């Protein structure tokens, strides 16, 4: 019985660790996407400026 409990506890710890890794990756991706969004807005502003000049 103790062996099953230990295995279950290890499985839960492993799942929690993996969920934290996924959370960390999602947070990094969110930061990358926010950066890309900002760059896209900057490019849009530049294109608008070029269009206005042309």
Biopython code that builds the backbone (N, CA, C, O; Angstrom):
import numpy as np
from Bio.PDB.StructureBuilder import StructureBuilder

atoms = [
    (1, "UNK", "N", (0.817, -1.191, 0.000)),
    (1, "UNK", "CA", (0.000, 0.000, 0.000)),
    (1, "UNK", "C", (0.865, 1.261, 0.000)),
    (1, "UNK", "O", (0.582, 2.220, -0.718)),
    (2, "UNK", "N", (1.932, 1.245, 0.822)),
    (2, "UNK", "CA", (2.816, 2.405, 0.893)),
    (2, "UNK", "C", (3.509, 2.629, -0.445)),
    (2, "UNK", "O", (3.768, 3.767, -0.839)),
    (3, "UNK", "N", (3.806, 1.532, -1.141)),
    (3, "UNK", "CA", (4.452, 1.636, -2.442)),
    (3, "UNK", "C", (3.532, 2.323, -3.448)),
    (3, "UNK", "O", (3.978, 3.156, -4.236)),
    (4, "UNK", "N", (2.253, 1.974, -3.418)),
    (4, "UNK", "CA", (1.277, 2.608, -4.305)),
    (4, "UNK", "C", (1.126, 4.084, -3.975)),
    (4, "UNK", "O", (1.016, 4.919, -4.873)),
    (5, "UNK", "N", (1.121, 4.404, -2.687)),
    (5, "UNK", "CA", (1.008, 5.802, -2.274)),
    (5, "UNK", "C", (2.225, 6.595, -2.723)),
    (5, "UNK", "O", (2.095, 7.732, -3.178)),
    (6, "UNK", "N", (3.392, 6.010, -2.598)),
    (6, "UNK", "CA", (4.621, 6.684, -3.017)),
    (6, "UNK", "C", (4.622, 6.886, -4.526)),
    (6, "UNK", "O", (5.025, 7.942, -5.012)),
    (7, "UNK", "N", (4.173, 5.882, -5.265)),
    (7, "UNK", "CA", (4.115, 5.994, -6.723)),
    (7, "UNK", "C", (3.105, 7.066, -7.124)),
    (7, "UNK", "O", (3.355, 7.854, -8.036)),
    (8, "UNK", "N", (1.969, 7.089, -6.440)),
    (8, "UNK", "CA", (0.966, 8.111, -6.726)),
    (8, "UNK", "C", (1.472, 9.499, -6.419)),
    (8, "UNK", "O", (1.236, 10.433, -7.186)),
    (9, "UNK", "N", (2.163, 9.645, -5.308)),
    (9, "UNK", "CA", (2.728, 10.933, -4.928)),
    (9, "UNK", "C", (3.768, 11.388, -5.947)),
    (9, "UNK", "O", (3.818, 12.563, -6.308)),
    (10, "UNK", "N", (4.591, 10.457, -6.406)),
    (10, "UNK", "CA", (5.609, 10.788, -7.409)),
    (10, "UNK", "C", (4.955, 11.207, -8.719)),
    (10, "UNK", "O", (5.418, 12.133, -9.385)),
    (11, "UNK", "N", (3.870, 10.516, -9.086)),
    (11, "UNK", "CA", (3.158, 10.857, -10.318)),
    (11, "UNK", "C", (2.547, 12.257, -10.217)),
    (11, "UNK", "O", (2.585, 13.027, -11.176)),
    (12, "UNK", "N", (1.989, 12.576, -9.058)),
    (12, "UNK", "CA", (1.402, 13.907, -8.858)),
    (12, "UNK", "C", (2.490, 14.967, -8.890)),
    (12, "UNK", "O", (2.306, 16.022, -9.498)),
    (13, "UNK", "N", (3.621, 14.703, -8.246)),
    (13, "UNK", "CA", (4.734, 15.657, -8.274)),
    (13, "UNK", "C", (5.223, 15.885, -9.696)),
    (13, "UNK", "O", (5.504, 17.016, -10.093)),
    (14, "UNK", "N", (5.323, 14.803, -10.459)),
    (14, "UNK", "CA", (5.772, 14.900, -11.845)),
    (14, "UNK", "C", (4.775, 15.707, -12.677)),
    (14, "UNK", "O", (5.170, 16.560, -13.472)),
    (15, "UNK", "N", (3.482, 15.435, -12.491)),
    (15, "UNK", "CA", (2.460, 16.176, -13.230)),
    (15, "UNK", "C", (2.507, 17.659, -12.875)),
    (15, "UNK", "O", (2.398, 18.514, -13.754)),
    (16, "UNK", "N", (2.667, 17.964, -11.595)),
    (16, "UNK", "CA", (2.739, 19.365, -11.167)),
    (16, "UNK", "C", (3.961, 20.057, -11.760)),
    (16, "UNK", "O", (3.880, 21.211, -12.179)),
    (17, "UNK", "N", (5.082, 19.361, -11.796)),
    (17, "UNK", "CA", (6.299, 19.924, -12.376)),
    (17, "UNK", "C", (6.111, 20.189, -13.874)),
    (17, "UNK", "O", (6.527, 21.229, -14.385)),
    (18, "UNK", "N", (5.486, 19.246, -14.564)),
    (18, "UNK", "CA", (5.246, 19.424, -15.995)),
    (18, "UNK", "C", (4.276, 20.570, -16.257)),
    (18, "UNK", "O", (4.453, 21.326, -17.212)),
    (19, "UNK", "N", (3.253, 20.703, -15.415)),
    (19, "UNK", "CA", (2.315, 21.814, -15.579)),
    (19, "UNK", "C", (3.014, 23.145, -15.348)),
    (19, "UNK", "O", (2.709, 24.126, -16.026)),
    (20, "UNK", "N", (3.946, 23.194, -14.404)),
    (20, "UNK", "CA", (4.695, 24.424, -14.166)),
    (20, "UNK", "C", (5.585, 24.750, -15.367)),
    (20, "UNK", "O", (5.719, 25.914, -15.744)),
    (21, "UNK", "N", (6.192, 23.725, -15.965)),
    (21, "UNK", "CA", (7.014, 23.944, -17.157)),
    (21, "UNK", "C", (6.158, 24.475, -18.301)),
    (21, "UNK", "O", (6.576, 25.380, -19.023)),
    (22, "UNK", "N", (4.966, 23.918, -18.466)),
    (22, "UNK", "CA", (4.056, 24.397, -19.505)),
    (22, "UNK", "C", (3.678, 25.843, -19.228)),
    (22, "UNK", "O", (3.653, 26.669, -20.141)),
    (23, "UNK", "N", (3.384, 26.148, -17.973)),
    (23, "UNK", "CA", (3.039, 27.519, -17.600)),
    (23, "UNK", "C", (4.181, 28.474, -17.922)),
    (23, "UNK", "O", (3.950, 29.568, -18.436)),
    (24, "UNK", "N", (5.401, 28.070, -17.624)),
    (24, "UNK", "CA", (6.572, 28.908, -17.917)),
    (24, "UNK", "C", (6.717, 29.137, -19.417)),
    (24, "UNK", "O", (7.016, 30.248, -19.854)),
    (25, "UNK", "N", (6.504, 28.083, -20.204)),
    (25, "UNK", "CA", (6.607, 28.213, -21.663)),
    (25, "UNK", "C", (5.525, 29.128, -22.209)),
    (25, "UNK", "O", (5.789, 29.947, -23.089)),
    (26, "UNK", "N", (4.312, 28.995, -21.694)),
    (26, "UNK", "CA", (3.212, 29.846, -22.139)),
    (26, "UNK", "C", (3.517, 31.300, -21.810)),
    (26, "UNK", "O", (3.244, 32.191, -22.614)),
    (27, "UNK", "N", (4.078, 31.542, -20.640)),
    (27, "UNK", "CA", (4.440, 32.909, -20.249)),
    (27, "UNK", "C", (5.504, 33.479, -21.197)),
    (27, "UNK", "O", (5.419, 34.637, -21.606)),
    (28, "UNK", "N", (6.489, 32.672, -21.538)),
    (28, "UNK", "CA", (7.518, 33.123, -22.482)),
    (28, "UNK", "C", (6.903, 33.409, -23.851)),
    (28, "UNK", "O", (7.232, 34.410, -24.487)),
    (29, "UNK", "N", (6.012, 32.530, -24.298)),
    (29, "UNK", "CA", (5.359, 32.746, -25.596)),
    (29, "UNK", "C", (4.502, 34.004, -25.578)),
    (29, "UNK", "O", (4.441, 34.736, -26.566)),
    (30, "UNK", "N", (3.843, 34.251, -24.455)),
    (30, "UNK", "CA", (3.037, 35.464, -24.333)),
    (30, "UNK", "C", (3.914, 36.696, -24.482)),
    (30, "UNK", "O", (3.527, 37.662, -25.140)),
    (31, "UNK", "N", (5.085, 36.668, -23.879)),
    (31, "UNK", "CA", (6.008, 37.795, -23.996)),
    (31, "UNK", "C", (6.494, 37.966, -25.431)),
    (31, "UNK", "O", (6.605, 39.090, -25.922)),
    (32, "UNK", "N", (6.779, 36.866, -26.094)),
    (32, "UNK", "CA", (7.221, 36.931, -27.495)),
    (32, "UNK", "C", (6.107, 37.489, -28.373)),
    (32, "UNK", "O", (6.355, 38.342, -29.225)),
    (33, "UNK", "N", (4.892, 37.014, -28.169)),
    (33, "UNK", "CA", (3.766, 37.481, -28.974)),
    (33, "UNK", "C", (3.507, 38.959, -28.724)),
    (33, "UNK", "O", (3.221, 39.703, -29.663)),
    (34, "UNK", "N", (3.603, 39.392, -27.476)),
    (34, "UNK", "CA", (3.432, 40.815, -27.185)),
    (34, "UNK", "C", (4.507, 41.647, -27.879)),
    (34, "UNK", "O", (4.228, 42.735, -28.382)),
    (35, "UNK", "N", (5.734, 41.132, -27.905)),
    (35, "UNK", "CA", (6.810, 41.831, -28.608)),
    (35, "UNK", "C", (6.542, 41.907, -30.102)),
    (35, "UNK", "O", (6.766, 42.942, -30.729)),
    (36, "UNK", "N", (6.062, 40.813, -30.665)),
    (36, "UNK", "CA", (5.740, 40.803, -32.092)),
    (36, "UNK", "C", (4.591, 41.755, -32.399)),
    (36, "UNK", "O", (4.592, 42.417, -33.437)),
    (37, "UNK", "N", (3.618, 41.826, -31.506)),
    (37, "UNK", "CA", (2.505, 42.749, -31.689)),
    (37, "UNK", "C", (2.999, 44.189, -31.712)),
    (37, "UNK", "O", (2.568, 44.995, -32.535)),
    (38, "UNK", "N", (3.901, 44.494, -30.804)),
    (38, "UNK", "CA", (4.450, 45.850, -30.754)),
    (38, "UNK", "C", (5.223, 46.164, -32.034)),
    (38, "UNK", "O", (5.089, 47.246, -32.605)),
    (39, "UNK", "N", (6.027, 45.208, -32.471)),
    (39, "UNK", "CA", (6.800, 45.426, -33.712)),
    (39, "UNK", "C", (5.875, 45.589, -34.905)),
    (39, "UNK", "O", (6.132, 46.405, -35.790)),
    (40, "UNK", "N", (4.797, 44.812, -34.930)),
    (40, "UNK", "CA", (3.830, 44.911, -36.020)),
    (40, "UNK", "C", (3.201, 46.296, -36.060)),
    (40, "UNK", "O", (3.011, 46.864, -37.135)),
    (41, "UNK", "N", (2.880, 46.839, -34.892)),
    (41, "UNK", "CA", (2.322, 48.190, -34.831)),
    (41, "UNK", "C", (3.332, 49.217, -35.326)),
    (41, "UNK", "O", (2.969, 50.164, -36.024)),
    (42, "UNK", "N", (4.602, 49.031, -34.965)),
    (42, "UNK", "CA", (5.644, 49.952, -35.429)),
    (42, "UNK", "C", (5.773, 49.883, -36.948)),
    (42, "UNK", "O", (5.896, 50.913, -37.611)),
    (43, "UNK", "N", (5.746, 48.677, -37.494)),
    (43, "UNK", "CA", (5.840, 48.520, -38.952)),
    (43, "UNK", "C", (4.635, 49.160, -39.628)),
    (43, "UNK", "O", (4.766, 49.804, -40.669)),
    (44, "UNK", "N", (3.455, 48.977, -39.026)),
    (44, "UNK", "CA", (2.250, 49.609, -39.581)),
    (44, "UNK", "C", (2.376, 51.115, -39.605)),
    (44, "UNK", "O", (1.957, 51.758, -40.568)),
    (45, "UNK", "N", (2.947, 51.688, -38.560)),
    (45, "UNK", "CA", (3.142, 53.142, -38.521)),
    (45, "UNK", "C", (4.107, 53.605, -39.606)),
    (45, "UNK", "O", (3.896, 54.640, -40.239)),
    (46, "UNK", "N", (5.156, 52.835, -39.810)),
    (46, "UNK", "CA", (6.138, 53.171, -40.841)),
    (46, "UNK", "C", (5.498, 53.086, -42.233)),
    (46, "UNK", "O", (5.712, 53.958, -43.075)),
    (47, "UNK", "N", (4.717, 52.037, -42.463)),
    (47, "UNK", "CA", (4.039, 51.888, -43.749)),
    (47, "UNK", "C", (3.062, 53.040, -43.977)),
    (47, "UNK", "O", (2.965, 53.563, -45.087)),
    (48, "UNK", "N", (2.341, 53.434, -42.930)),
    (48, "UNK", "CA", (1.427, 54.576, -43.054)),
    (48, "UNK", "C", (2.187, 55.844, -43.398)),
    (48, "UNK", "O", (1.737, 56.626, -44.235)),
    (49, "UNK", "N", (3.324, 56.058, -42.768)),
    (49, "UNK", "CA", (4.139, 57.233, -43.042)),
    (49, "UNK", "C", (4.628, 57.233, -44.485)),
    (49, "UNK", "O", (4.578, 58.261, -45.160)),
    (50, "UNK", "N", (5.096, 56.094, -44.956)),
    (50, "UNK", "CA", (5.577, 55.984, -46.340)),
    (50, "UNK", "C", (4.432, 56.237, -47.303)),
    (50, "UNK", "O", (4.607, 56.907, -48.321)),
    (51, "UNK", "N", (3.253, 55.698, -46.984)),
    (51, "UNK", "CA", (2.088, 55.909, -47.846)),
    (51, "UNK", "C", (1.708, 57.389, -47.894)),
    (51, "UNK", "O", (1.378, 57.914, -48.957)),
    (52, "UNK", "N", (1.756, 58.055, -46.747)),
    (52, "UNK", "CA", (1.442, 59.479, -46.704)),
    (52, "UNK", "C", (2.450, 60.295, -47.496)),
    (52, "UNK", "O", (2.068, 61.255, -48.165)),
    (53, "UNK", "N", (3.722, 59.938, -47.437)),
    (53, "UNK", "CA", (4.755, 60.672, -48.165)),
    (53, "UNK", "C", (4.614, 60.431, -49.667)),
    (53, "UNK", "O", (4.805, 61.340, -50.475)),
    (54, "UNK", "N", (4.280, 59.200, -50.025)),
    (54, "UNK", "CA", (4.143, 58.861, -51.447)),
    (54, "UNK", "C", (2.867, 59.463, -51.939)),
    (54, "UNK", "O", (2.528, 59.316, -53.113)),
]
sb = StructureBuilder()
sb.init_structure("model")
sb.init_model(0)
sb.init_chain("A")
sb.init_seg("    ")
for serial, (resi, resn, name, xyz) in enumerate(atoms, 1):
    if name == "N":
        sb.init_residue(resn, " ", resi, " ")
    sb.init_atom(name, np.array(xyz, "f"), 0.0, 1.0, " ", f" {name:<3s}", serial, name[0])
structure = sb.get_structure()
